[in-house]
Amino acid sequence: MKIQDIARLANVSVATVSRVINNNDNVREETKERINRIIKENNYYPNIIARNLSKKENNTIGIIIPDIKNLYFASIMDGIVNEANRRNLNIILGCSNENFELQAKYIELFIEQRVKGVIIAVTQNSYDKIDFFDQTSSKIPLVLIDRKIDKQMPGVFFENFYSVYGVVEKFIKHGKKKIGFLAGPQTISTAKERLDGYKKALKDNGIKYDKKLVLYGDFTLESGYNLGKEILEREIDAIYISNNSMTLGFLKVLKELNINSENIKIATFEDNEIIRFIDEKIVSYNMPFSELAKKSIEILESLLKNDTSNTTVEINL
Amino acid sequence: MKIQDIARLANVSVATVSRVINNNDNVREETKERINRIIKENNYYPNIIARNLSKKENNTIGIIIPDIKNLYFASIMDGIVNEANRRNLNIILGCSNENFELQAKYIELFIEQRVKGVIIAVTQNSYDKIDFFDQTSSKIPLVLIDRKIDKQMPGVFFENFYSVYGVVEKFIKHGKKKIGFLAGPQTISTAKERLDGYKKALKDNGIKYDKKLVLYGDFTLESGYNLGKEILEREIDAIYISNNSMTLGFLKVLKELNINSENIKIATFEDNEIIRFIDEKIVSYNMPFSELAKKSIEILESLLKNDTSNTTVEINL
């Protein structure tokens, strides 16, 4: 069924049918009703790709996140969905599963679908792929969220370095001497910045860096569990754990070994209801996910207006 | 920059440029390289919407889920993303936030974008919207997952009724007499079927149904917490809780009231690593999310081949 067929059945011109489909008022009410009835009876679905093609845009933005099963990214996503609804934007999501190739595939797909722009929390191993992101942002407005790459680009990021710095400094001021650190993959900017914050806080407060107190994981519950067992043998009196999943893994070890968390001061980057529920004494931040969502969409809209000033924001926790 | 401009710069016909873009081998290697270089230098991005328009399809399927922050749906989504990757399909996701209007908007959007089909876990209040789903499935292949509507439609569902029936029957055989039930919104088929399973198990095992032992929540942590406080005043010796979030809320009450979970037998529908982590004695199912994902995509592909036999599957737990 084509628009021509509808026009023939309604005994009007193709232009008239087109006006009705596009809610143009310049058609008599009676004719409009007749055409709409015929459209409905024939299950005609207007070829809106063609309409978008002529309009050269639609009202959709693409989002790419690396791990949908992680509550941190689910919360970011939730914030963006809600903000987009408020602004009458549609969201389409790609899940990259920390896979760079899949991420590239989703970007291509979104460009093909003519989204207005893409908001992206990049996969690990994206940090030094400057060429890729240069090329991509020449094709479509791109706003990074949460994770940076090795190049100044429009984006919204949480303040990782000073958040960790502040917590570790507090630990030291409260008399903690052996502060362990469970790090994330160092190919992710957030994991790297958190570790840097830890190192600097030790240095500025006169505590020697001990590499045996720093273990490297992959942000999963399993790695938190395995590294937890290892680090607990080193008589730490406090620990900073770089993300929520590794924190859950660490808490599992404490439970299995029947260790009271009163004896080890624990901190992690982001608050969430499950961690708080398991142990409300854990030091963490109540993350401003909705602020990140709001700013990322605002930046995208600035880019669409070719306003490239103030397009990088760091949100303090 | 149009395809005509590329052709002019490369001193070839538009048809030749088109062949290169579409990876058609029928072009000399030297010419192909020259054209690709010009495309790259000029940041030309082929108008793939127009290509899709002429092909009338692309390799993308749309998914709609009601709540992205719920680990149950995140796990379903994760299964579908992985299965789609295996089959070289692209996924775009809409999050309906349990909002029927938003769900309708995403379906329209996906149709506009010419996805192959839509896999959908419907929002609450979708159960009796038969006209809406009839209309939708006349426009695009539609596969329901997890939640049913009041009409036989292609879909993949978990066995809710007998799962709950089996657990409650076991409770009774183990001597439990006052079995509480925290129900979900009865406008969702899964919540309704779980409650029906509870009622039937009581009946078949000679226990009188006591409506004071059944409380109705909305599938959130908060409602599990509030209903938990209420039901614990009724001296239950076992409880079935209809979803994961309400179970977390219930466990929070136990913790606050310092009640040992040994004294109340607890069951919930789906296993997940966080619930297992908090209390491994909770009775639950290890959900076959990947089977659901696989079957839903298989059914979608059958529909695309106009094979409508065997398109409803119930997965036993």
Contacts between the chains, C-beta under 8 A, distances in Angstrom:
chain1	res1	chain2	res2	distance
A	43	B	138	5.2
A	43	B	139	6.8
A	45	B	111	6.4
A	45	B	139	5.3
A	47	B	53	7.4
A	48	B	111	7.8
A	48	B	112	4.0
A	49	B	49	5.7
A	49	B	52	6.6
A	49	B	53	5.2
A	49	B	112	6.6
A	49	B	113	7.2
A	49	B	114	5.8
A	50	B	53	6.0
A	52	B	49	6.7
A	52	B	112	7.1
A	53	B	47	7.6
A	53	B	49	5.2
A	53	B	50	6.1
A	53	B	53	6.8
A	58	B	112	7.5
A	60	B	109	6.7
A	68	B	68	7.4
A	68	B	74	5.3
A	68	B	77	5.3
A	68	B	78	5.7
A	68	B	81	7.1
A	69	B	71	7.1
A	69	B	74	4.9
A	69	B	75	6.5
A	69	B	78	5.1
A	71	B	69	7.1
A	71	B	71	7.7
A	74	B	68	5.3
A	74	B	69	4.9
A	74	B	74	5.8
A	75	B	69	6.5
A	77	B	68	5.4
A	77	B	95	7.1
A	78	B	68	5.8
A	78	B	69	5.1
A	78	B	95	7.5
A	81	B	68	7.1
A	81	B	95	4.6
A	81	B	97	6.6
A	82	B	97	7.4
A	85	B	97	7.6
A	85	B	102	6.7
A	90	B	94	7.6
A	90	B	105	7.0
A	90	B	106	7.2
A	90	B	109	5.0
A	91	B	94	6.9
A	91	B	95	7.1
A	92	B	92	4.1
A	92	B	93	6.7
A	92	B	94	7.0
A	92	B	109	7.8
A	92	B	113	7.9
A	93	B	92	6.7
A	93	B	93	3.9
A	93	B	94	7.8
A	93	B	95	7.5
A	94	B	90	7.6
A	94	B	91	6.9
A	94	B	92	7.1
A	94	B	93	7.8
A	95	B	77	7.1
A	95	B	78	7.5
A	95	B	81	4.6
A	95	B	91	7.1
A	95	B	93	7.5
A	97	B	81	6.6
A	97	B	82	7.5
A	97	B	85	7.6
A	102	B	85	6.7
A	105	B	90	7.0
A	106	B	90	7.2
A	109	B	60	6.6
A	109	B	90	5.0
A	109	B	92	7.7
A	111	B	45	6.5
A	111	B	48	7.7
A	112	B	48	4.0
A	112	B	49	6.5
A	112	B	52	7.0
A	112	B	58	7.5
A	113	B	49	7.2
A	113	B	92	7.9
A	113	B	113	5.5
A	114	B	49	5.7
A	138	B	43	5.1
A	139	B	43	6.8
A	139	B	45	5.3
A	221	B	273	6.4
A	248	B	273	7.9
A	248	B	274	6.9
A	248	B	277	6.5
A	251	B	277	7.7
A	252	B	277	5.6
A	255	B	277	7.9
A	273	B	221	6.3
A	273	B	248	7.9
A	274	B	248	6.9
A	274	B	274	5.6
A	277	B	248	6.5
A	277	B	251	7.7
A	277	B	252	5.6
A	277	B	255	7.9
A	277	B	278	8.0
A	278	B	278	6.5
